[in-house]
Amino acid sequence: MDNVGIVVDDLTATIDFFRDVGLELEGRATIEGEWAGRVTGLGDQRVEIAMMRTPDGHGRLELSRFLTPPNVADHRNAPVNALGYLRVMFAVDDIDETLEKLRKHGAQLVGEVVRYKDAYRLCYIRGPEGLLIGLAQELS
């Protein structure tokens, strides 16, 4: 897999949030032109993107803010059991420390931090713009 795409309204705030999850900003750019519209099927489009890379370099998030055409649907408040692509889960070294950082960006727990056997501590949070994010801390 090359990347997962997420459409947002506030690109800068979302970049800051994912930096505190542990991702690194690879770059930002504005994408526009006839070729881009042919790929997406949106025709004339202009979109700001930011590529975020996981610390191990094996995964990336493409954050997109559409300037034209405007966003047409919003499923950010969908529950965990909604159909379709819903959340991204990140492995973190310390779930409590990560939650403390992310709360400064307005992140809120969806349920609780739970322990799965002696293997993981897990939780879901709502991040910027209501995005559903999973956090997993592997237990040694």
N, C-alpha and C positions, 0 to 999 in steps of 0.2 A: 504494500500500500504506500502511495506517495504522500497523501495528506487527507485531512478531513476539513471540509469547508463550513464556516459559520458566518452567517450574515448578521451584522450588528448596525446599530445607529451611531454609537460613540466608539470609534476605532481606538482613539488614544486611551480612554479609560479601560477598554477591554485588553489592550496590549499590556497596560500596567498590571491588571489583574492576573493575566497569564504569566507575567514575569514573576509574580509572587508565588505562583504554582510551581515555578522552576523552569519555565521555558525561556528560550533566548530569542530575541528578535533577529531574524536573518536579514530582513529588509522590508521596505515600504515602497509602493509604486502606485501610479494611476494607470489603469488599463482602459484603453478605449480604441475604437477603430472598427472598421468593417469586419476584420477577421475575428475579433472578440465576440461580436454579435452573432456571427455565424456559428461559433462554438456553442454558445448558450441558447441560441434561438430567440434572443431578446431584441435583435436588430441593433439600432443605435443605442449603445450603452456606454456609460462612463462609471468606473468603479475604482475606489481606493482599496488597495489590499495591503495586508501585512502578513508575512510568513514568519511563523513562530516554530522553533525547533526544540524538541525534547533534549535534555542534557546528554543522553546517550547517542544522539544524532540519528536515531532510527525512525522517528515519527515527527510529523509536522502538522500544524494547524494553519489553514489559510483563512484569515479574518477578512471579510469583505464589507465595505460600506458603499452601497449603491447610491450614486448621485443621480443618474438617469438610467433606465426608468426607475420610478419610485418602487419601494417594496409593496407587494400585493397581498401578503398573508402573514399572519403572526400566530405561531403555535408555541410561544415561549412559556405559556402557563399550562401546557399540557401535563397531565400527571405521568408518573413513571411508567404506567402500563398503556400509554397511547401508542397507536400504530405508527410505524415509520422510524426514521433516524431520530434519536432522542437525546442521547447524552454521550459525553466522552469521559472516560475514567483515567485518572493519572495515578501512578505509583509515587508515593512520597515517603521520605525517610521518617518524618515525625508528623503524624496527623494533627496533633494538638497545636504544634508550632505553626503548621501550615494554616489551620483554621484561624488562629490568632491573626496572622498576616492578612488573610482574605476577608476577615470581618471588617478590617479597615477600609475595604472597598465595597462594603455593604452586603457581603455574602451572608446567607442565613442557612442554617441546617434545615433540610426538608423533614427529616425524622430525627434519629439519634445516631451517635457513633456507636457501632456495635462490633462485637468480637465474633469472628467466625472460627470456631475451634481454636487451635493454637497456631493458626496460619496467618490470619489477617485481622486488622481493624479497618472497618469500612464505614463510609457515610456518603450521602448525597447532599449537595448544597445547591442553592440558587445563587448564581454569580451575577455579573453585570447584565442588566437588561433581562433578568430572569432566566438566563441560561442554566440548564441543568448539568452539573458537573459531579462526577464521582471521584472520591479519593480513597486510595487503598494503601495501607501501611503493612508491609510484610513483617511478621513477627519472627524473630530469630529463635 
